[in-house]
């Protein structure tokens, strides 16, 4: 059995009430709920939240709700703590899933069928966990121990064309899949044999600021999502 888990706490310093702020005519979280419900590989969609209003919106959209305690919902709380609480609650109900598909509602652009395709990729490779990525064609640098710049993915003396930078991906925060056994072994959504699921560039757009809402909504309209 596969279930979707959408963590959505009520607090947000960057954008107050971010998870239920409207984008494309719907509360942000509803996009992820509807995408999860439309996936044929998913048995149920759950929202983990500490917020009564988010819970009401989630239930109205068709999701089941797991109310999360305040101590697991502050700024310092991790997604992994929400996953652990979620599994403990399902364990009490004796309906533990085999695999969890974690969707972050701050990444609302998911092409139709991408959740099912990601799960097929996860299953076909016999993976323990999966994360969605988007191709990265940027010239990346890092600082060494002395504070000087060091190129990370190219040779500045043989500067390639941007489109020739390959085998570099950025985590886009859209889809994570992991087996329950993987999480119990590693205490993390990623562990064991990890596979990457490649998604188009637009899926890498995340919402963290008010400006992001306008940018992502314009992109959603342009590509026909809303």
C-alpha positions in Angstrom: 0.0 0.0 0.0 1.3 3.4 -1.0 0.1 6.6 0.7 0.8 10.3 0.1 2.0 12.4 3.0 1.8 16.2 2.8 3.4 18.0 5.7 1.8 21.5 6.3 2.3 23.3 9.5 0.4 26.5 10.3 3.4 28.8 11.0 5.3 30.5 8.3 7.6 33.5 8.8 8.1 34.3 5.1 4.5 34.2 4.0 1.8 34.1 6.8 -0.7 31.3 6.2 1.3 30.2 3.2 -0.1 26.7 2.8 -3.7 27.9 2.4 -2.9 31.1 0.5 -4.6 30.9 -2.9 -2.7 30.4 -6.1 -4.4 29.7 -9.4 -7.8 30.0 -7.7 -7.1 27.3 -5.0 -5.4 27.1 -1.6 -1.7 26.1 -2.2 -2.1 22.8 -0.4 -5.0 21.8 -2.5 -2.9 21.4 -5.6 -0.8 18.7 -4.0 -3.8 17.0 -2.4 -5.6 16.8 -5.8 -2.4 15.6 -7.5 -2.0 12.8 -4.9 -5.6 11.8 -5.2 -5.3 11.5 -9.0 -2.4 9.1 -8.8 -3.4 5.5 -9.5 -0.6 4.1 -7.3 -1.9 5.9 -4.2 -4.3 4.4 -1.7 -4.8 7.5 0.5 -3.6 11.1 0.9 -2.8 12.4 4.3 -2.0 15.9 5.5 0.0 16.3 8.7 -0.7 19.6 10.3 -1.0 21.4 13.6 -3.4 24.0 12.2 -7.2 23.6 12.4 -7.8 25.8 9.3 -5.4 23.8 7.2 -7.1 20.6 8.5 -10.5 21.9 7.4 -9.2 22.9 3.9 -7.4 19.5 3.5 -10.5 17.5 4.5 -12.7 19.5 2.1 -10.3 18.7 -0.7 -10.5 14.9 0.1 -7.5 14.3 2.3 -7.3 12.5 5.6 -5.7 14.6 8.4 -3.2 13.7 11.1 -3.1 16.4 13.7 0.5 17.0 14.7 1.4 18.2 18.2 2.8 21.7 18.7 6.2 20.5 19.7 6.6 18.9 16.3 5.4 22.0 14.4 7.7 24.9 15.3 10.4 26.5 13.2 13.0 23.9 14.4 10.8 20.9 13.7 12.0 18.6 10.9 10.1 16.9 8.2 11.5 13.6 9.5 9.8 14.2 12.9 6.5 14.7 11.1 7.0 11.5 9.2 7.8 9.6 12.4 4.7 11.0 14.1 2.6 10.1 11.0 3.8 6.5 11.0 3.2 6.2 14.8 -0.4 7.4 14.3 -1.0 5.0 11.4 0.5 2.2 13.5 -2.1 2.9 16.2 -4.7 2.5 13.5 -3.0 -0.7 12.3 -2.9 0.6 8.7 0.8 1.0 8.1 1.8 1.6 4.5 4.6 -0.1 2.5 5.7 3.1 0.9 5.3 6.8 1.6 5.1 9.4 -1.2 6.0 12.8 0.4 4.8 15.8 -1.5 5.8 19.3 -0.4 3.0 21.7 -1.1 5.4 24.5 -1.8 6.2 22.8 -5.1 2.7 22.8 -6.8 3.9 22.3 -10.4 3.8 18.6 -11.1 3.1 17.4 -14.7 0.1 15.1 -15.0 1.1 11.5 -14.2 4.4 12.4 -12.6 3.6 10.8 -9.2 2.7 7.5 -10.9 5.8 7.7 -13.1 8.0 8.5 -10.2 6.7 5.5 -8.3 7.2 3.2 -11.3 10.8 4.4 -11.5 11.2 3.7 -7.7 9.7 0.2 -8.0 11.4 -0.8 -11.2 14.9 0.0 -9.9 14.3 -1.8 -6.6 15.2 1.4 -4.8 14.8 2.2 -1.1 14.2 5.9 -1.7 13.7 8.4 -4.5 13.9 12.1 -4.9 12.8 14.3 -7.8 15.4 16.5 -9.5 15.7 18.9 -12.3 18.7 19.3 -14.6 21.2 21.8 -13.6 23.2 23.6 -16.2 24.7 26.3 -14.0 28.4 26.8 -13.3 28.8 25.9 -9.7 31.5 27.0 -7.3 32.3 26.4 -3.6 34.7 27.8 -1.0 37.7 25.8 0.1 39.0 25.8 3.6 41.0 29.0 3.0 38.0 30.9 1.7 39.0 30.8 -2.0 36.6 29.9 -4.8 36.9 26.4 -6.3 34.9 25.3 -9.4 32.6 22.3 -8.6 31.4 21.0 -11.9 33.6 22.4 -14.7 37.1 23.5 -15.6 37.4 27.3 -16.0 40.4 26.9 -18.3 38.3 24.7 -20.7 35.0 26.5 -20.2 32.2 24.4 -21.7 29.0 25.7 -23.2 26.2 25.9 -20.6 24.2 23.2 -22.3 27.1 20.8 -22.3 27.2 20.7 -18.5 25.7 17.2 -17.8 25.2 14.8 -15.0 24.4 17.6 -12.6 21.0 17.8 -10.9 19.3 19.9 -8.3 16.8 18.5 -5.7 13.6 20.2 -6.6 11.5 19.4 -3.5 8.5 18.1 -5.4 8.4 14.3 -4.9 10.1 12.0 -2.4 9.3 8.3 -2.2 10.7 5.9 0.4 9.7 2.6 1.9 8.6 2.4 5.5 11.5 0.0 6.1 14.0 2.5 4.7 12.7 5.2 7.1 12.8 2.9 10.0 16.4 1.9 9.2 17.8 5.3 8.5 15.4 7.7 10.3 15.4 9.8 7.1 13.4 10.0 3.9 16.5 9.3 1.9 18.7 6.2 2.5 19.8 2.9 1.1 19.6 2.7 -2.7 18.6 6.2 -3.8 17.3 6.9 -7.3 16.7 10.2 -9.1 13.5 11.0 -10.9 14.1 13.7 -13.5 11.4 16.4 -13.9 11.2 19.5 -16.2 12.6 22.8 -15.1 9.2 24.3 -14.2 8.8 21.7 -11.5 11.8 23.2 -9.7 9.9 26.4 -8.8 9.3 26.5 -5.1 7.2 28.9 -3.1 9.0 30.6 -0.2 8.2 34.3 -0.6 5.2 36.4 -1.7 7.1 37.1 -5.0 7.3 33.4 -5.6 3.5 33.2 -5.5 3.2 35.6 -8.4 6.0 34.0 -10.4 4.7 30.4 -10.0 1.1 31.4 -10.7 2.2 33.1 -13.9 4.2 30.0 -14.9 1.2 27.8 -14.1 -1.0 29.8 -16.3 1.6 29.9 -19.1 2.0 26.1 -19.2 -1.8 25.5 -18.8 -1.8 24.1 -15.3 -4.5 26.5 -14.2 
